[in-house]
Amino acid sequence: MRFSAEINVMPLKEILDPQGKAVTGSMKNLGLSEIQNIRIGKHITLEIEALSKEEAHEKVDSACRKLLANLIMESYEFELKEL
């Protein structure tokens, strides 16, 4: 079976997000000061071949923990869909 995964990796709320802070500051310059507390992360898509949805979930979770997210500074979540 073939699956696609949509993965979102975000900095932990406790960690300073300098890129998000810079974009938040730029919103004020654009006259959009009501937009605040911007956090910037990564969106990753991938396709995976697996025997079941459970196996695909385990493999994507492993990829996130081992490579795609730095668990010291980031959290992740993902959604699997069968293709």
N, C-alpha and C positions, 0 to 999 in steps of 0.2 A: 504494500500500500504506500501511496505517496501523500505526504503532508506538507503544508506550508506553516511556518511559524512567524508571527509578528512579535518581536521582542522590544520592550522599552527598558532602557537602562537609565537611571536617574541618580544624581548625587544624593547621598543621605541628607535629610533635613538638618542634621547637626553639623554638616560640613559646609563651609563657606563656598559659594558658587560664584567666583569672580566674573565668569562670562555672563551669567544671569544678572548679576549686579550691574555690569556695564550696560546691558540691554535695558534694564529697568531705568537707569539714568538717562539713556537715549530717548526713552518714551517721553520723559518730561520735556526734552528739547523739541519733540515733535508735537507738543501740545496734548499729549495723552497721559497726563500725570495720574489719571485715575487707574491706570494699569500699573500694578505693583507686584513685588515679590516673584519675579520671573525666575524660573529654574530651567536650565538648559541641560538636556541629556542626549542620548543616542537612540535612534530607531533602527533596528536591524531586522531584515527579512531573510529567510532561508527556506530551502526545500530539503526534505529528508525522506529517505526510504526506510520503512520499518514494517514489521509484521503486524503491529497493532498500534492503536493510539497511545496506549500505556507505554509501550516501548519508545515511541517517538517522543513522548513527554519526558521520559527518563534521559534520553540522549540530548534533547535540547536543554534540559535543566543542567546536565553535566557540562555541556558546552558553555553555558552561561557562567557556572561556578568556576570552571577551569580557565576560561579565556576571555569571554565577551564582557564580563563585569569584574571590576575590582571590588570584592566584597568588603574591603576595609573602608572604602569611600562611596560605594554605590550599591543601590538595590536594583532588582530587576523583576519584571513580570512578563509573561508571554501568553499568547493564545495560539492554539493549534487548530488548523482546519484541514480536512481531508480534501485532496485534489481529485 
